Amino acid sequence: MNTRKTSPLLWVVVVMVVLALGAMTFFAGFGAGFGTGRVTAPQVAAATAQVTRPDTSALGGRATPAPDPVDAPAAPAAPAAPDLETPEDFGLIWEAWQALEESFYGEMPATPETVGGLVEGLLRAIEVETGEPLDREQVADAILTAALQVVEEQTDGELSVLDLTRGAINGLTFQLGDDYTYLRDPEEAAFFNESLNGSFEGIGARVAEAESGGVRIVEPFSGQPAWNAGIRRGDVILAVDGQDISRMTLQDAISLIRGPKGSEVLLLVQTEGQDAREIAVVRDRITVPAVEYRMLDNGVAYLRLGEFSAPATEQVRAALKSLQAENPVGLVLDLRGNPGGFLRTAVEITSEFIDEGPVVIERFKDGSEEVFQAERGGSALDIPLVVLVDEGSASASEILAGAVQDTGRAILVGATTFGKGSVQIPDELSDGSVLSITTARWFTPNDRLIHGEGLQPDIEVSLSEEDIAADRDPQLDRAVQYLLEQN
């Protein structure tokens, strides 16, 4: 494109953005990227020093800027980029904005979406006026450069352009309306990969955000550092090495808790009904236990699968071999709270229970699909089976649950599953960050959509907070009852 022709157009675009920035502080990507936490898994984050899914916080609210009164067409007073004047006609924007806020039947878009629409409309008007397309990449560079200038003027201290750029990318992905397409910075990507590989260095516990702030211990791994130091389920970590974490995101708090094997971390721990106390924990190399299994008193075997990590297949096979040596009358497979993991692991473990036929259908937006078939030779093809599910059973958990339900191999007991049936492909960028991109949807063997729907249990049983506090498990009790009734 001819530079002489584009420069005036870019001048107008930059003025437009500076005007918008003066009213709201952040342009689309920056506002959405830094003001928004992304939800990509149902609930619990994995293992002490990391999360298996980036599920650190809910979507953050964003305030809509107050426009000028209708009878004051001048743009709101705000710092402007050097040597740029705000065209008087831009006051029409704020007149329209206020009119929409007062009269529009429906919710106004949040600030980033609104400003993005203003800029897009401006660019289209320019293209109509000039009769030629704009170089959108060049325009975007000019807009973001102007945005950085204004932000630097309105904030104290130095800003990391790299961090702001990552925030802008996440702001872009936010506009897609897909919680599973987003950017992980290099540290977050490392957490994620370590989790799925089944080991990391830390204190050895599954954690989640505490409702009142801090990090709640969901499950301390028996015999590992947190457990050995006296930390138990339900305890809340409030500070790490004297640093308050009550207002941090889960990911940031975890980054402080994790650390190299042999190093010591001082945790301020709150146990319900007691004063907070400091506990020193020596970090170690943690192997995430994917499975827990035992024989119940009534001859029913119980196997809990925490996640579909890389080591999970062999751990499940070993557990099934051990349990079946006890000649159980049936098996309860517990997938409650399991956030998923590797697709290949899901197919392998499902194949322990289903000998042939499809496990899951992966369908792309163009209608093409790939069908993943069960692998022959499973070790638990005939044992009566019940699968426990709940609102935290997601992704790979739903693949297994959907397959055994559709084929009649087992029934589901518990609550409707999370409904995360989409496929993400990681794309590593030049700075080491990883862009997770949703590329397909999963369907059960009977062509039921998982995503956004979840799976309905055959027998619905709720689990209340009172049940948990009293150490009762009516969902497991009902599963056992069903198996005993079949004999």
KOLDO-567994 format. One line per 8 residues: for each residue x, y, z of C-alpha. Coordinates in nm, 3 decimals. Each point is the difference from the previous one (the first is absolute). Layout:
<pts>
X,Y,Z; ...
</pts>
This chain:
<pts>
0.000,0.000,0.000; 0.126,0.352,-0.077; 0.146,0.153,0.318; -0.095,0.354,-0.098; -0.365,-0.102,-0.021; -0.010,-0.200,0.321; 0.170,0.245,0.233; -0.299,0.240,0.032
-0.231,-0.293,0.051; 0.222,-0.140,0.271; 0.008,0.345,0.161; -0.378,-0.010,0.026; 0.005,-0.353,0.142; 0.261,0.093,0.260; -0.201,0.305,0.105; -0.305,-0.220,0.032
0.181,-0.246,0.222; 0.158,0.269,0.214; -0.343,0.153,0.054; -0.143,-0.335,0.102; 0.297,-0.074,0.224; -0.036,0.331,0.177; -0.351,-0.100,0.103; 0.073,-0.355,0.111
0.373,-0.047,0.067; 0.040,-0.328,-0.189; -0.071,-0.092,-0.360; -0.176,-0.329,-0.073; 0.279,-0.252,0.032; 0.171,0.163,0.295; -0.321,0.039,0.197; -0.131,-0.347,-0.069
0.337,-0.165,0.036; 0.086,0.143,0.340; -0.349,0.037,0.146; -0.121,-0.345,-0.087; 0.083,-0.339,0.141; -0.060,-0.291,-0.232; -0.196,-0.307,0.110; 0.104,-0.319,-0.174
-0.079,-0.277,0.244; -0.281,-0.083,0.237; 0.154,0.046,0.339; 0.305,-0.132,0.177; 0.347,0.097,-0.110; 0.252,-0.281,0.005; 0.291,-0.056,0.223; 0.155,0.246,0.232
0.234,0.178,-0.227; -0.212,0.010,-0.308; -0.341,-0.038,-0.151; -0.116,-0.265,-0.243; -0.222,0.257,-0.160; 0.023,0.377,0.006; -0.313,0.048,0.206; 0.121,0.270,0.231
-0.291,0.246,0.004; -0.339,0.093,-0.137; -0.056,0.261,-0.267; 0.073,0.341,0.141; -0.254,0.277,-0.019; 0.085,0.306,-0.203; -0.152,0.342,0.049; -0.149,0.198,-0.287
0.134,0.357,-0.015; -0.246,0.280,0.065; -0.054,0.206,-0.316; -0.032,0.377,-0.017; -0.353,0.145,0.012; -0.181,0.013,-0.332; 0.010,0.380,-0.007; 0.378,0.004,0.040
0.133,-0.143,-0.325; 0.366,0.058,0.080; 0.199,-0.315,0.081; 0.076,-0.077,0.368; 0.306,0.177,0.136; 0.289,-0.246,0.006; 0.371,-0.015,-0.074; 0.069,-0.017,-0.372
0.298,-0.140,-0.181; 0.260,0.264,-0.089; -0.069,0.219,-0.299; -0.344,-0.147,-0.068; -0.320,0.201,0.018; -0.342,-0.153,0.056; -0.241,0.077,-0.287; -0.308,0.181,0.129
-0.233,-0.233,-0.189; 0.106,-0.288,0.223; -0.233,0.147,0.261; -0.277,-0.173,-0.193; 0.136,-0.330,0.127; -0.078,0.087,0.360; -0.345,0.131,-0.093; -0.077,-0.332,-0.166
0.156,-0.195,0.285; -0.219,0.172,0.260; -0.313,-0.040,-0.212; 0.066,-0.373,-0.032; 0.065,-0.041,0.371; -0.324,0.176,0.084; -0.229,-0.162,-0.257; 0.146,-0.321,-0.144
-0.219,-0.303,0.074; 0.266,-0.239,0.123; 0.338,0.006,0.169; 0.265,0.231,-0.138; 0.326,-0.175,-0.091; 0.288,0.046,0.241; 0.252,0.274,-0.073; 0.251,-0.205,-0.204
-0.267,-0.136,-0.234; -0.157,0.345,-0.035; 0.325,0.175,-0.088; 0.096,-0.283,-0.232; -0.327,0.059,-0.184; 0.068,0.374,-0.023; 0.344,-0.055,-0.151; -0.124,-0.268,-0.241
-0.279,0.230,-0.117; 0.248,0.281,-0.051; 0.228,-0.219,-0.210; -0.287,-0.118,-0.218; -0.112,0.359,-0.052; 0.353,0.092,-0.109; 0.007,-0.286,-0.249; -0.336,0.108,-0.144
0.115,0.362,-0.018; 0.332,-0.076,-0.173; -0.114,-0.298,-0.205; 0.299,-0.210,0.097; 0.071,-0.248,0.281; 0.216,0.095,0.296; 0.308,-0.191,0.111; -0.157,-0.126,0.323
0.331,-0.119,0.145; 0.152,0.346,-0.044; -0.309,0.162,0.150; 0.010,-0.239,0.298; 0.366,0.085,0.064; -0.085,0.371,0.001; -0.298,-0.051,0.232; 0.193,-0.208,0.254
0.296,0.240,-0.007; -0.234,0.292,0.073; -0.166,-0.205,0.273; 0.333,-0.064,0.170; 0.085,0.370,-0.009; -0.322,0.095,0.173; 0.024,-0.281,0.255; 0.356,0.099,0.089
-0.118,0.357,0.060; -0.285,-0.114,0.226; 0.198,-0.249,0.211; 0.297,0.028,0.231; 0.307,-0.214,-0.049; 0.134,-0.195,-0.292; -0.225,-0.236,-0.192; 0.103,-0.330,-0.150
-0.088,0.020,-0.368; 0.027,-0.381,-0.019; -0.254,-0.045,0.282; -0.231,0.257,-0.158; 0.031,-0.175,-0.335; -0.095,-0.332,0.157; -0.293,0.173,0.164; -0.106,0.141,-0.335
0.011,-0.349,-0.154; -0.220,-0.136,0.278; -0.231,0.295,-0.057; -0.022,-0.106,-0.363; -0.081,-0.359,0.095; -0.262,0.123,0.246; -0.193,0.153,-0.288; -0.039,-0.351,-0.145
-0.238,-0.099,0.279; 0.187,-0.326,0.062; 0.143,-0.051,0.349; 0.238,-0.268,-0.127; 0.180,0.209,-0.262; 0.250,0.215,0.187; 0.369,0.067,0.055; 0.219,-0.157,0.269
0.323,0.181,0.080; 0.312,-0.221,0.010; -0.027,-0.063,0.375; -0.368,-0.096,-0.021; 0.075,-0.228,-0.295; 0.270,-0.173,0.204; -0.246,-0.052,0.291; -0.253,-0.151,-0.237
0.247,-0.235,-0.167; 0.146,-0.117,0.329; -0.345,-0.082,0.131; -0.091,-0.218,-0.295; 0.337,-0.174,0.016; -0.091,-0.104,0.353; 0.287,0.147,0.202; 0.140,0.334,0.119
0.189,0.154,0.291; -0.208,0.146,0.281; -0.178,-0.090,0.325; -0.235,-0.273,-0.128; -0.367,0.097,0.009; -0.293,0.080,-0.224; -0.117,0.355,0.055; -0.276,0.242,-0.098
-0.090,0.362,0.066; -0.139,0.059,0.348; -0.330,0.190,0.001; 0.128,0.266,0.240; 0.343,0.024,-0.162; 0.311,-0.211,0.007; 0.057,-0.358,-0.111; -0.217,-0.284,0.132
0.148,-0.347,0.038; -0.226,-0.239,-0.186; 0.210,-0.311,0.048; 0.343,-0.033,0.164; 0.178,-0.303,-0.146; 0.060,-0.257,0.273; 0.365,-0.036,0.095; 0.110,0.310,-0.191
0.133,0.334,0.137; -0.328,0.184,0.075; -0.151,-0.307,0.168; 0.317,-0.071,0.199; 0.002,0.362,0.122; -0.354,-0.036,0.138; -0.196,0.177,-0.275; -0.339,-0.157,-0.055
-0.303,0.020,-0.231; -0.191,0.327,0.042; 0.297,0.198,0.135; 0.053,0.339,-0.166; 0.341,0.148,-0.080; -0.010,0.376,0.065; 0.365,0.100,-0.049; 0.318,-0.142,-0.152
0.335,0.099,0.152; -0.170,0.299,0.162; -0.169,0.117,-0.322; -0.378,0.033,0.014; -0.165,-0.207,-0.275; -0.363,0.062,0.096; -0.053,0.237,-0.295; 0.214,-0.185,-0.253
-0.125,-0.214,-0.284; 0.040,-0.371,0.059; 0.272,-0.021,-0.263; 0.208,0.277,0.163; -0.040,-0.158,0.344; 0.103,-0.342,-0.132; 0.312,0.151,-0.157; 0.108,0.106,0.351
-0.086,-0.333,0.164; 0.186,-0.216,-0.251; 0.376,-0.013,-0.009; 0.303,-0.224,-0.040; 0.041,-0.325,0.189; 0.169,0.048,0.336; -0.095,0.365,0.043; -0.215,0.113,0.293
-0.315,0.210,-0.022; -0.174,0.160,0.299; -0.380,-0.015,-0.029; -0.255,0.185,0.211; -0.277,-0.258,0.032; -0.354,0.049,0.131; -0.192,-0.302,0.127; -0.371,0.061,0.059
-0.067,0.086,0.362; 0.366,0.061,0.080; 0.242,0.290,-0.011; 0.221,0.022,-0.307; 0.341,-0.161,0.052; 0.329,-0.006,-0.190; 0.112,-0.335,-0.138; 0.337,-0.061,-0.161
-0.011,-0.248,-0.288; 0.301,-0.142,-0.182; -0.084,-0.038,-0.368; 0.063,-0.326,-0.182; -0.042,-0.163,-0.338; -0.369,-0.089,-0.012; -0.153,-0.280,-0.199; -0.368,0.079,-0.044
-0.206,-0.304,0.100; -0.243,-0.050,-0.286; -0.184,-0.286,0.168; -0.125,-0.106,0.340; -0.151,-0.346,0.046; -0.122,-0.239,0.268; -0.246,-0.276,0.072; -0.315,0.109,0.185
-0.146,-0.208,0.284; -0.281,-0.140,-0.216; 0.223,-0.153,-0.264; -0.024,0.292,-0.244; 0.324,0.136,-0.148; 0.058,0.377,-0.001; 0.235,0.185,-0.237; 0.032,0.378,-0.007
0.168,0.164,-0.300; 0.116,0.355,0.072; 0.112,0.101,-0.349; 0.086,-0.142,-0.341; 0.371,0.076,0.026; 0.278,-0.178,-0.187; 0.064,-0.263,0.273; -0.373,-0.061,0.063
-0.046,-0.288,-0.244; 0.259,-0.226,0.162; -0.118,0.098,0.349; -0.360,-0.092,-0.088; 0.108,-0.331,-0.151; 0.199,-0.089,0.310; -0.291,0.098,0.224; -0.246,-0.210,-0.201
0.231,-0.301,0.019; 0.033,0.032,0.375; -0.372,0.054,0.059; -0.117,-0.285,-0.223; 0.230,-0.239,0.183; -0.241,0.050,0.293; -0.296,-0.129,-0.207; -0.224,0.305,0.051
-0.372,-0.014,-0.072; 0.023,0.330,-0.186; 0.209,0.311,-0.055; -0.066,0.368,0.071; 0.212,0.229,-0.219; 0.005,0.345,0.159; 0.051,0.289,-0.246; -0.138,0.274,0.227
0.209,0.314,-0.013; 0.216,-0.140,-0.281; 0.076,0.296,-0.233; 0.126,-0.211,-0.289; 0.341,-0.030,-0.163; 0.133,-0.172,-0.311; -0.236,-0.131,-0.268; 0.225,-0.300,-0.064
-0.009,-0.090,0.371; -0.380,0.026,-0.002; -0.024,-0.243,-0.293; 0.245,-0.243,0.161; -0.177,-0.006,0.336; -0.346,-0.024,-0.157; 0.129,-0.299,-0.196; 0.054,-0.185,0.327
-0.380,-0.014,0.028; -0.115,-0.003,-0.367; 0.145,-0.252,-0.243; -0.111,0.146,-0.332; -0.182,0.283,-0.169; 0.041,0.378,0.018; 0.110,0.172,0.320; -0.043,0.358,-0.119
-0.063,0.195,-0.320; 0.212,0.310,-0.063; -0.176,0.235,-0.242; 0.140,0.314,-0.163; -0.188,0.310,-0.109; 0.011,-0.105,-0.367; -0.191,-0.318,0.088; 0.295,-0.234,-0.033
0.058,-0.236,0.291; 0.230,-0.258,0.153; -0.136,-0.298,0.190; 0.215,-0.145,0.278; -0.062,-0.373,0.037; 0.039,-0.214,0.310; 0.318,-0.205,0.017; -0.050,-0.373,0.046
0.133,-0.190,0.300; -0.152,0.191,0.293; 0.032,-0.156,0.344; -0.340,0.095,0.145; -0.246,-0.078,-0.278; -0.248,-0.211,0.199; 0.002,0.123,0.359; -0.322,0.186,0.093
0.082,0.369,-0.013; -0.138,0.330,0.131; 0.166,0.334,-0.077; -0.032,0.286,0.248; -0.016,0.351,-0.155; -0.073,0.352,0.118; 0.021,0.365,-0.105; 0.379,-0.024,0.010
0.026,-0.293,-0.242; 0.120,0.157,-0.323; 0.168,-0.054,-0.335; 0.169,-0.343,-0.009; -0.222,-0.109,0.292; -0.304,0.069,-0.216; 0.150,-0.196,-0.287; 0.025,-0.312,0.215
-0.336,0.056,0.170; -0.177,0.063,-0.330; 0.149,-0.309,-0.160; -0.099,-0.244,0.278; -0.345,0.156,0.024; -0.070,-0.008,-0.375; 0.116,-0.360,-0.037; -0.195,-0.118,0.304
0.322,-0.114,0.165; -0.072,0.195,0.318; -0.239,0.248,0.155; 0.091,0.344,0.129; -0.084,0.099,0.357; 0.030,0.347,0.149; -0.056,0.343,-0.159; 0.009,0.142,-0.354
0.357,0.037,-0.124; 0.174,0.328,-0.077; -0.050,0.003,-0.378; 0.352,0.063,-0.128; 0.008,-0.181,-0.332; 0.235,0.206,-0.213; 0.346,-0.070,-0.139; 0.291,0.239,0.052
0.321,0.000,-0.203; 0.301,0.178,0.160; 0.193,0.240,-0.225; 0.331,0.113,0.152; 0.085,0.362,-0.084; 0.346,0.149,-0.039; 0.019,0.123,0.362; -0.071,-0.347,0.142
-0.363,0.073,0.080; -0.260,-0.248,-0.123; -0.320,0.092,-0.179; -0.269,-0.260,0.069; -0.240,-0.011,-0.298; -0.333,-0.182,-0.008; -0.010,-0.198,-0.324; -0.276,-0.259,0.037
-0.286,-0.139,0.212; -0.044,-0.342,0.155; -0.308,-0.216,-0.041; -0.086,-0.327,0.172; -0.029,-0.326,-0.203; -0.375,0.069,-0.036; 0.081,0.348,-0.138; -0.096,0.192,0.312
0.163,0.341,0.034; 0.202,0.027,0.322; 0.102,0.365,-0.016; -0.230,0.234,0.187; -0.241,-0.285,0.071; 0.175,-0.245,0.228; -0.119,-0.354,0.064; -0.309,-0.079,0.203
0.047,-0.279,0.257; -0.224,-0.306,-0.020; -0.054,0.032,0.374; 0.018,0.354,0.133; 0.127,0.036,0.356; 0.109,0.329,0.158; 0.288,0.049,0.240; -0.057,0.288,0.242
0.244,0.203,0.206; -0.157,-0.160,0.307; 0.080,-0.343,-0.142; 0.362,0.097,-0.054; 0.031,0.150,0.349; -0.145,-0.317,0.153; 0.226,-0.220,-0.216; -0.301,-0.153,-0.178
0.001,-0.101,-0.365; -0.353,-0.074,-0.123; 0.117,-0.017,-0.362; 0.244,-0.281,0.073; -0.258,-0.170,0.222; -0.254,0.002,-0.284; 0.254,-0.138,-0.247; 0.085,-0.287,0.233
-0.370,-0.068,0.060; -0.060,-0.024,-0.375; 0.282,-0.251,-0.047; -0.117,-0.218,0.288; -0.353,0.000,-0.140; 0.129,-0.143,-0.328; 0.142,-0.310,0.170
</pts>
